[in-house]
Amino acid sequence: MTPFNADYAGATVRPSPNHGERVGGRRPDMIILHYTGMPSGAQALSWLCNEESQVSSHYFVHEDGSVVQLVPEERRAWHAGKSSWAGETDINSCSIGIEIANPGHPGGLPEYPAVQIAAVVELCRNCGERWQVGPERVLGHSDVAPIRKVDPGENFPWEKLHLGGVGHWIDPAQISGGRFFQFGESGQPIEALQSMLSLYGYGIEITGNFCERTKGVVEAFQRHFRPQLVDGIADFSTIDTLHRLLKSLPKFN
């Protein structure tokens, strides 16, 4: 494991052997956030630095807010796996990966400490400014790998990141009654829903059928942008929140 100088001044360095060249000389223009999903931060950090694991990330943020850099930003860390966003299928080559120490769903979804989130905000702001990452391209692992991944989880405070100048967010519409769409349905409204999800960046085919993939993508969207209820049902709250998010994107203004 070759030593290197930290790209982020607030980080200490602990090199991981698990990295390679960014394909095609890609510059990172995304930030992908993960939770570790392991009982302790020390255990997770050790695994990310173990050649046997074949996984890594650029940064690791402990519960106390201390930041460790494992892979130089110019290198391709192995954090996203099989994933896609806005037509891009090699997310590792175009992203900065940040692992956040938290047991996640396996550990009962404990809250993220405030000091840890403050450190994540500062780190994301720094990386985002240096690499010119748009707010809508700060995403969770579950966004780029729906169904397969659920981190950083529905209790991750995306709104707090947004208030700190990181990520795309809009207050979700209140959950109420009315027409909704769910698994097994088909028709033009389902096609419109799939089109909106695809326009935002989610990897989904526009078929007009509310299939398992569509349900999983809706759950991923809810987990990030309407976390009060993650059920895979496209109710008014989900659709309205998605519509307003799309309208607020620079490319639609």
C-alpha positions as CSV (number, residue, x, y, z in Angstrom):
1,M,0.0,0.0,0.0
2,T,1.6,3.2,-1.2
3,P,1.5,6.3,1.0
4,F,0.1,9.5,-0.4
5,N,-0.8,13.0,0.6
6,A,-4.4,13.7,1.6
7,D,-6.5,15.6,-0.9
8,Y,-8.7,16.9,1.9
9,A,-6.7,18.8,4.5
10,G,-9.0,17.5,7.3
11,A,-8.2,13.9,6.6
12,T,-5.6,11.5,7.9
13,V,-4.3,8.8,5.5
14,R,-4.7,5.1,5.7
15,P,-4.1,3.6,2.3
16,S,-6.3,0.9,0.9
17,P,-4.9,-1.4,-1.8
18,N,-8.3,-1.6,-3.5
19,H,-8.3,0.9,-6.4
20,G,-7.4,1.4,-10.0
21,E,-7.3,3.8,-12.9
22,R,-10.4,5.9,-13.7
23,V,-11.5,4.6,-17.0
24,G,-10.9,6.9,-19.9
25,G,-9.3,9.5,-17.6
26,R,-12.7,10.5,-16.2
27,R,-12.8,13.3,-13.7
28,P,-15.2,12.7,-10.7
29,D,-18.4,14.7,-11.1
30,M,-20.5,12.7,-8.5
31,I,-20.3,12.1,-4.8
32,I,-21.8,8.8,-3.5
33,L,-22.6,8.4,0.2
34,H,-22.7,5.0,1.9
35,Y,-23.2,3.7,5.4
36,T,-20.8,0.9,6.5
37,G,-23.5,-1.4,7.7
38,M,-21.1,-3.1,10.2
39,P,-21.2,-3.3,14.0
40,S,-18.2,-1.0,14.5
41,G,-16.4,1.7,12.5
42,A,-13.0,0.1,13.3
43,Q,-14.2,-3.2,11.8
44,A,-15.5,-1.5,8.7
45,L,-12.3,0.6,8.2
46,S,-10.2,-2.5,8.5
47,W,-12.3,-4.3,5.9
48,L,-12.1,-1.5,3.4
49,C,-8.3,-1.6,3.8
50,N,-8.1,-5.4,3.4
51,E,-7.0,-6.6,-0.1
52,E,-9.3,-9.6,0.4
53,S,-12.4,-7.5,0.5
54,Q,-11.9,-5.9,-3.0
55,V,-13.9,-2.9,-1.8
56,S,-12.8,0.6,-0.8
57,S,-13.9,4.2,-0.8
58,H,-12.0,7.5,-1.1
59,Y,-13.0,8.6,2.4
60,F,-14.3,7.2,5.7
61,V,-16.0,9.3,8.3
62,H,-16.0,8.1,11.9
63,E,-18.9,8.6,14.4
64,D,-16.8,11.3,16.1
65,G,-16.4,13.3,12.8
66,S,-12.8,12.3,12.1
67,V,-12.1,11.7,8.5
68,V,-9.7,9.1,6.9
69,Q,-8.7,9.1,3.3
70,L,-8.1,5.6,1.9
71,V,-7.7,6.2,-1.9
72,P,-6.4,9.3,-3.7
73,E,-9.2,11.2,-5.4
74,E,-7.5,10.8,-8.8
75,R,-7.9,7.0,-8.5
76,R,-10.9,4.8,-9.0
77,A,-12.1,3.5,-5.6
78,W,-14.3,0.3,-5.6
79,H,-17.3,1.5,-3.7
80,A,-20.4,1.6,-6.0
81,G,-20.3,-1.9,-7.6
82,K,-22.9,-2.5,-10.3
83,S,-24.7,0.8,-10.5
84,S,-26.0,3.5,-12.9
85,W,-27.1,7.1,-13.0
86,A,-28.3,9.3,-15.9
87,G,-27.0,6.7,-18.4
88,E,-23.6,6.3,-16.8
89,T,-22.8,2.7,-15.8
90,D,-19.3,3.0,-14.5
91,I,-20.1,5.1,-11.4
92,N,-16.7,4.2,-9.8
93,S,-14.9,6.0,-12.6
94,C,-16.8,9.3,-12.2
95,S,-17.4,9.6,-8.5
96,I,-15.9,10.2,-5.1
97,G,-17.1,7.5,-2.6
98,I,-17.6,8.3,1.1
99,E,-18.3,5.6,3.7
100,I,-20.0,6.8,6.8
101,A,-19.6,4.7,10.0
102,N,-23.1,3.5,10.9
103,P,-24.5,0.0,11.4
104,G,-27.4,0.9,9.2
105,H,-30.4,-1.5,8.6
106,P,-28.5,-4.5,10.0
107,G,-28.0,-2.6,13.3
108,G,-31.5,-1.1,13.6
109,L,-30.9,2.2,11.8
110,P,-29.3,4.2,14.6
111,E,-29.2,8.0,14.2
112,Y,-26.1,9.6,12.7
113,P,-24.3,11.8,15.3
114,A,-24.5,15.5,14.6
115,V,-20.7,15.9,14.7
116,Q,-20.4,13.1,12.1
117,I,-22.9,14.8,9.7
118,A,-21.1,18.1,10.2
119,A,-17.9,16.4,9.0
120,V,-19.7,14.9,6.0
121,V,-21.1,18.3,5.0
122,E,-17.6,19.9,5.2
123,L,-16.0,17.0,3.3
124,C,-18.7,17.1,0.6
125,R,-18.5,20.8,0.2
126,N,-14.7,20.6,-0.2
127,C,-14.8,17.8,-2.7
128,G,-17.7,19.4,-4.6
129,E,-16.0,22.7,-4.9
130,R,-12.7,21.2,-6.1
131,W,-14.4,18.9,-8.7
132,Q,-17.4,21.1,-9.5
133,V,-20.0,18.5,-8.5
134,G,-23.6,19.7,-9.0
135,P,-25.9,19.4,-6.0
136,E,-28.1,16.9,-7.9
137,R,-25.1,14.6,-8.3
138,V,-24.6,14.1,-4.5
139,L,-26.4,10.8,-4.1
140,G,-26.8,7.7,-2.0
141,H,-25.7,4.2,-2.9
142,S,-29.4,3.3,-3.0
143,D,-30.0,5.9,-5.7
144,V,-27.4,4.4,-8.1
145,A,-28.1,0.8,-7.2
146,P,-31.8,0.5,-6.4
147,I,-33.0,-2.8,-4.8
148,R,-29.4,-4.1,-4.5
149,K,-28.5,-1.4,-2.0
150,V,-30.4,0.6,0.7
151,D,-27.7,2.8,2.2
152,P,-27.2,5.4,3.6
153,G,-30.8,4.7,4.7
154,E,-34.1,6.5,5.2
155,N,-32.8,8.1,8.4
156,F,-29.9,9.8,6.7
157,P,-30.5,13.6,7.1
158,W,-30.3,14.7,3.5
159,E,-32.2,17.9,4.5
160,K,-29.4,18.9,6.9
161,L,-26.8,18.3,4.1
162,H,-28.8,20.6,1.9
163,L,-29.0,23.3,4.5
164,G,-25.3,23.0,4.8
165,G,-24.9,23.6,1.0
166,V,-24.7,20.0,-0.1
167,G,-27.1,18.1,-2.3
168,H,-30.4,18.6,-4.0
169,W,-33.5,18.7,-1.8
170,I,-37.0,20.0,-1.7
171,D,-39.5,19.6,1.1
172,P,-41.5,16.5,0.4
173,A,-45.3,16.8,-0.1
174,Q,-47.4,15.7,2.8
175,I,-48.6,12.1,2.7
176,S,-52.4,12.1,2.1
177,G,-55.0,10.1,0.3
178,G,-55.9,10.1,-3.4
179,R,-55.0,8.1,-6.4
180,F,-51.8,6.0,-6.3
181,F,-49.9,3.6,-8.5
182,Q,-48.4,0.3,-7.4
183,F,-46.9,-3.0,-8.4
184,G,-48.9,-4.8,-11.2
185,E,-50.5,-1.7,-12.7
186,S,-49.9,-0.6,-16.2
187,G,-50.7,2.3,-18.6
188,Q,-49.8,5.8,-19.5
189,P,-49.6,7.1,-15.9
190,I,-47.0,4.5,-15.1
191,E,-45.0,5.4,-18.2
192,A,-45.1,9.1,-17.1
193,L,-43.8,8.1,-13.7
194,Q,-41.0,6.0,-15.2
195,S,-40.1,8.9,-17.5
196,M,-39.8,11.4,-14.6
197,L,-37.7,9.0,-12.6
198,S,-35.4,8.4,-15.6
199,L,-35.2,12.2,-16.3
200,Y,-34.0,12.7,-12.8
201,G,-31.3,10.1,-13.3
202,Y,-32.6,6.7,-12.0
203,G,-31.8,3.6,-14.0
204,I,-35.3,2.5,-15.2
205,E,-36.8,1.4,-18.4
206,I,-39.9,3.2,-19.7
207,T,-42.3,0.3,-20.2
208,G,-45.6,1.5,-18.8
209,N,-45.6,-1.6,-16.5
210,F,-45.2,-1.1,-12.7
211,C,-42.8,-4.0,-12.3
212,E,-40.4,-5.1,-9.5
213,R,-37.7,-2.8,-10.9
214,T,-40.1,0.2,-10.9
215,K,-41.2,-0.6,-7.3
216,G,-37.5,-0.7,-6.2
217,V,-36.7,2.6,-7.9
218,V,-39.7,4.2,-6.3
219,E,-38.5,2.9,-2.9
220,A,-35.0,4.3,-3.6
221,F,-36.5,7.7,-4.5
222,Q,-38.6,7.7,-1.3
223,R,-35.6,6.6,0.8
224,H,-33.8,9.7,-0.3
225,F,-36.5,12.4,-0.9
226,R,-39.6,11.2,1.0
227,P,-38.2,9.1,3.8
228,Q,-41.3,9.3,6.1
229,L,-42.8,6.3,4.3
230,V,-40.8,3.9,2.1
231,D,-43.3,1.5,0.6
232,G,-42.7,1.5,-3.2
233,I,-46.1,2.9,-3.9
234,A,-46.2,6.0,-6.1
235,D,-48.8,8.1,-4.1
236,F,-49.4,11.8,-4.6
237,S,-46.7,12.8,-2.1
238,T,-44.1,10.8,-4.0
239,I,-45.1,12.0,-7.5
240,D,-45.5,15.6,-6.5
241,T,-42.1,15.7,-4.7
242,L,-40.5,14.1,-7.8
243,H,-42.2,16.6,-10.1
244,R,-41.0,19.6,-8.0
245,L,-37.5,18.2,-7.8
246,L,-37.3,18.0,-11.6
247,K,-38.7,21.5,-12.0
248,S,-36.0,22.8,-9.7
249,L,-33.1,21.3,-11.7
250,P,-31.0,23.9,-13.6
251,K,-31.5,22.0,-16.9
252,F,-35.3,22.5,-16.7
253,N,-35.0,26.2,-15.9
